Amino acid sequence: MIYFSQAQVDALLLEDIQGGDLTTRALGIGAQPGSMGFYHRQGGCVSGTTVARQMLTSLGLTVTDLVPDGERARTGQLLLRAQGNAAALHQGWKAVQNVLEWSCGVSRYLDDMLSILRQRYPDGQIACTRKTIPGTRMLATQAILAAGGIIHRGGSAETVLLFANHRRFLADPNNWAAAIAQLRAHTPEKKIVVEADTPDEALAALHAAPDVLQLDKFTPEQAAGIARLAPSLAPHCTLALTGGITLASLASYLDCGIRLFITSAPYYAPPADIKVSLSPDAHGV
């Protein structure tokens, strides 16, 4: 579970309710007790309920019937119920719905990708990048972990990843062995990950034996060719595919023999359809 601070929860709420709910105030119904339910119309892997509960309890509401992050909801299943006064219920409604719809969309998309991958490779894994939609990093991280994926890089200081943009600043950009040796010397606790943009770069990188080699925007045929050569050139190097890996394209790469895929696609998945029902008493939800 990802920890959300109270300040982060407040920020999610304040995107929508900094002035309260004008309609509720104008109608004079704010003090009436009521209940609110959030239902997953499509079903699928759930994410966002933990932070949704924090948001609703911050408004003084009582939350019950919570489906935990990472569980698979049935079509139409109730994800969580909140009870309290109508003013707080209406303030929490859209802010929480937005969190649930986006989060569940991400987790469902990645869950579908993992299902395709693990039909072929039960030990296969999908890592999601730090190229999230600005402002969604925490929710995205929670959604990826809920679906069973892993985080590629939490930030640029977390792992060593040698890009072409780094190599261009070196005296000899094509001297992979020297670059990798320097990285090992200065970051002895880290694995050395490098990225290749072409098959020739991939072969040159393999001769330098990095820990992980990312193949960026390779065709399935190019990736399969590198995968055939890698065991003899760098037997301890893990291969990963990145660039253009989506739910639609994943199946075309499964014959390459590579089991690690890196993607940003889940962050741009269609939002889940979350129905919200409010009622003046719990029996109506």
Number of C-alpha atoms within 10 A of each C-alpha: 12 13 10 15 11 12 9 14 17 17 14 19 23 14 9 16 19 11 8 15 18 13 12 17 13 9 8 12 14 18 13 12 17 23 23 25 23 24 22 24 16 15 20 23 26 28 33 27 22 19 24 24 21 18 23 25 17 16 18 14 23 14 19 13 11 16 19 17 24 24 13 19 20 15 12 15 18 21 25 20 24 27 24 23 19 25 22 25 25 19 22 25 21 15 19 23 20 18 22 28 20 24 30 33 25 30 34 28 26 31 26 15 23 21 14 17 23 14 11 14 16 12 10 17 20 24 21 26 21 18 14 18 11 7 9 13 15 13 21 26 24 24 32 27 20 28 26 16 20 16 18 17 16 14 11 9 8 10 16 16 18 19 14 14 9 11 15 11 9 12 8 11 14 15 14 21 16 14 19 20 15 12 18 16 10 10 13 10 9 13 15 21 21 23 22 21 15 15 16 11 15 20 17 17 23 27 14 17 23 23 18 20 23 24 25 20 16 20 15 17 13 14 24 18 14 22 17 12 13 21 13 11 17 18 12 13 17 19 23 22 25 20 16 17 21 19 19 9 12 16 15 12 20 18 12 18 16 19 20 18 23 23 22 21 19 25 27 13 19 14 19 24 19 23 17 17 14 20 16 17 14 16 8 12 17
